[in-house]
Amino acid sequence: MRQIYMDNNATTPLHAEVVEAMLPCLHNNFGNPSSIHWAGRQASVLLQQARAQVASVLNAEPHEIIFTSCGTEGDNLALFGSADALRTRGNHIITSAVEHPAVLDACRYFEERGGRVTYVAVDSNGRIDPADVEAAIEADTVLISLMWANNETGTVFPIEQLSAMARTHGIRFHTDAVQALGRLPIDVQHTPVDLLSISAHKIGGPKGIGALYVRDGLELSPRMHGGHQEKHLRAGTHNVAGIVGFGRACQWVEEHLYTEHERLTLLRNRLEEGLFAQVEHVSRNGDSENCLPNTLNLTFPYVEGEGLLLALDMVGIAASSGSACTSGAEGASHVLKAMNADDMTLNSSVRLSLGFHNTEDDVEYVVEHLPRVVQRLLAMSPAFDELSEYECDVISCEIDPHAH
Ligand SMILES: Cc1ncc(COP(=O)(O)O)c(C=O)c1O
């Protein structure tokens, strides 16, 4: 059976060039970059090279890059590091209702410790209105944290406008750019963000390594204590192999960003077209104009999302759920809920996210098999009677009872 991986917003395979770059660090080049001897110096050279590569993809300076263990750690360092450093100025953070849990759960913890957070709402397409963000600013606001692109729907926030607005108010601006890196151009000289989190495993790099861009001169308190590494902002012996892999993945992004953006857009459009042509009443979630080139979040009415994922897995297609479906709206996607989605959408949505390794063939395979899977599930659905009323003669393709 073919295996088609279309869950690249969860994680990506590694580029061959990344593995190749990392291998020497797992064999001979094992030194601790903090050591002064030859082994340490060799590792230190690799660390510097990688820091320059990561900085370059953001158009930042190498000293503005703080390596972390992942995007989640970068988000936490940005939030708590700012809240601690600016404690005497205020205790209020602004974020959105659709952030990744790395920001949302951190904000909830901040509230438990006495902080105040405003969660700005989005519209039914997942868009944020910069005027709502501006209206949420209070005298004691110390940080605005808004994601560059949403991991579930791919909706892109107008970060340039939002960060410029924050700057005019003299408020620090953080963006979670974990999904934006590698898919959209990022230039911190052009976009006045103060803090920006990224993660290697979303761009063909290894897991367990991320970075926080910290604008030159910004005061930040560490979350991890115990060493001088990363300018005392992130103590702990460097993950040299991970950092080298991250650097190489960033170089790949610099070399391929624009061609890859175009290629992924074409593939995603073909996928959307192919599925819409065959599955009646399918609908798309998110802002289709301002969207990541690789992401398609779809609702298949009357098909239980979790069941669809399992059935897709049986034909070799790895996708993911836009919502946790089994317990109805209770465990459903906070992103779709914030978009005021109805129960059908909360229960019947699936995310397909493309990556650098996906080909036209992969897309055609999904266009061929996904509608059949939907048809099969509809035939078994208790809501099938309702469905015929709904005129959901989903597809004309045959149902093969032996298909997996
Ligand atoms: C938008 C966003 N932020 C943060 C993270 C967390 O990144 P990491 O897995 O590197 O901790 C993710 C991962 O899915 C994400 O999509």
The ligand as an SDF file (V2000), in Angstrom:
LIG
                    3D

 16 16  0  0  0  0  0  0  0  0999 V2000
    1.7850   27.4270   15.6850 C   0  0  0  0  0  0  0  0  0  0  0  0
    2.6190   26.5000   16.5210 C   0  0  0  0  0  0  0  0  0  0  0  0
    3.2630   26.9820   17.5900 N   0  0  0  0  0  0  0  0  0  0  0  0
    4.0230   26.2110   18.3660 C   0  0  0  0  0  0  0  0  0  0  0  0
    4.1640   24.8710   18.1070 C   0  0  0  0  0  0  0  0  0  0  0  0
    5.0180   24.0480   18.9970 C   0  0  0  0  0  0  0  0  0  0  0  0
    6.2470   23.7370   18.3650 O   0  0  0  0  0  0  0  0  0  0  0  0
    7.1370   22.5550   18.9130 P   0  0  0  0  0  0  0  0  0  0  0  0
    6.4770   21.2860   18.4800 O   0  0  0  0  0  0  0  0  0  0  0  0
    8.4740   22.7410   18.2860 O   0  0  0  0  0  0  0  0  0  0  0  0
    7.1790   22.6890   20.3850 O   0  0  0  0  0  0  0  0  0  0  0  0
    3.4980   24.2990   17.0190 C   0  0  0  0  0  0  0  0  0  0  0  0
    3.5660   22.8630   16.7490 C   0  0  0  0  0  0  0  0  0  0  0  0
    2.6580   22.2680   16.2080 O   0  0  0  0  0  0  0  0  0  0  0  0
    2.7080   25.1470   16.1960 C   0  0  0  0  0  0  0  0  0  0  0  0
    2.0500   24.6720   15.1450 O   0  0  0  0  0  0  0  0  0  0  0  0
  1  2  1  0
  2  3  1  0
  2 15  2  0
  3  4  2  0
  4  5  1  0
  5  6  1  0
  5 12  2  0
  6  7  1  0
  7  8  1  0
  8  9  2  0
  8 10  1  0
  8 11  1  0
 12 13  1  0
 12 15  1  0
 13 14  2  0
 15 16  1  0
M  END
$$$$
